[in-house]
Amino acid sequence: MFASNVHRVKPTEEKLKPKLFSVIKGYTPQQFVKDLTAGVIVAIIALPLSIALALASGVNPEQGLYTAIAAGFIVAFLGGSRVQIAGPTAAFATIVAGIVASEGMDGLVISTIMAGIIMILMGVFRFGKLIKYIPGTITAGFTFGIAVTIVIGQIKDFLGLTFKNAPIETVDKVTEVVRCADTFNPYALLIGVISLAILILWPKKLEKIPASLIAVIVCSAIVKLSDMNVNTIGDLYTISSEPPKFAFPAVSFARIKALISPAFTIALLAAVESLLSCVVADGMIGSKHRSNMELFAQGAANIGSALFGGIPATGAIARTAANVKNGGRTPVSGIVHSVVVLLILVLLMQFAAMIPMPTIAAILFIVAYNMSGWKNITNTVKKAPKSDIAVLLTTLVLTVVFDLVAAIGVGMVMASLLFMKRMADVTEAHTWLDVDDEESDPDNITLKRIPGRTKVYEINGPMFFAASQKFGYMLDEEDTGVLVIRMRNVPAIDASGVAALADVVSQCKKQNVRVVFSHVNPQPMGAMRKAGLTETVGEENFCDHIDTALLRAEKITLSELESA
């Protein structure tokens, strides 16, 4: 047996400590002024977005503001990022609308609380780094799919259609749009086009005044003053300007069991979106977030949001970026944002009833466009391997046609199977290294003297169940007394790989062939020892280098000749 002489530096364990508690030391009045300004601007940006996203999610407009208030405050106070702004996001609109339609608001509250608990556990058990293992093709696929579903869901209000039914599924919504095309309202389309024009053409020089707020003010004034026949929020919803109140739904085991799937979907989506937002923010301010603390905070924020009448929340990339651009550098700006949204809710919410529905639709069209990542989709389709394209398109289509649960589940299974196939394809075993490596590799076996009746077999790549069948022909040649198995390029092994090696050792024993292992890495060594393979082969037959292994083989061969 051998001990590796490679010194491995153990990474410092990430603190489970809110960023606010770290950055508040040395906090200056000058930074407070910057955070205050950024918080107010972000609150103004969040106002129309939160209302629009609440309506897209099938809930009342004030519930979007409840989410921005409760989740925004909790994430700022407990989060692992200096500048993260949390609230309702477009990523949740489709799944929230589906839960509300099928399970009611109580079902949504229970699902969101369960998702929050799951995220808290993910943070406590240090799952923050594991989120990066979700393939980018899956994230890109379901994000674009969500964008498509948002656009389809807003066609009704943008065109002023009157639906005869209340479809839930995206495909049914498309059918209903076609069926009710004769109810088209040209005034609604006019207001929608004006709103889009403002959102697209609003000068960048004036970006501190959000284009969405200008669109809301201008179009609300047009509809009110001209008395146009266009639906407003007040025509379709009863708006409350009361602050959020604590409420806990009736819970049963049957309800929990029925809602566990959407709860996991909410948790996974919130975790991915929030950590992605943190990464973007880190790049903008040169900081480093604490992923596990962020997951903990997002979990607490979702529980808080649900208990105070809100909907699922996560880190909002656009609002976080606006926070940074306007001078926000600490979580104080996020707290200010929540307080300002609360004041707007209490003092000005009655005016929200005047906002035209086509304007809300136009805002969501822009949100969907910005989140779609269509450039990334185009580049992937043009340049990525076919297997990656298949995963992306499958996830996208399933998100639109079915739901996010099916899309993520099937996407992960496909990606995992394709990854295992790739690993199995690159895992190979042979008696000689490639000729191209002879000059550059001083350990090349072709440059060594091999003792008589000795066969050297080299394995390259991970040994796992998908590749285990590649190792069954090590004794094809006759007149072999010693089999040397070189494993320096085997980084990992699973139970199937260990079983394949045990089978080879068993075959060798039947044919009176001794087995010597060379350069077994730590993980495979631990797995083989746990399975009892080191005891079967003998600790003395595990060597740290090929030279040592060849000397061991020569010694065994000579010993057998002497005994014969």
PyMOL commands that set and color helices and strands:
alter all, ss='L'
color gray80, all
select helices_A, chain A and resi 19-23+29-56+61-78+90-124+128-133+136-159+170-179+181-183+186-201+204-206+211-226+233-236+253-285+291-307+317-325+332-354+357-372+374-383+386-401+404-426+435-437+445-447+468-471+495-510+522-530+533-537+539-541+546-563
alter helices_A, ss='H'
color red, helices_A
select strands_A, chain A and resi 86-87+314-315+428-430+454-460+482-489+514-518+542-543
alter strands_A, ss='S'
color yellow, strands_A
deselect
rebuild
show_as cartoon
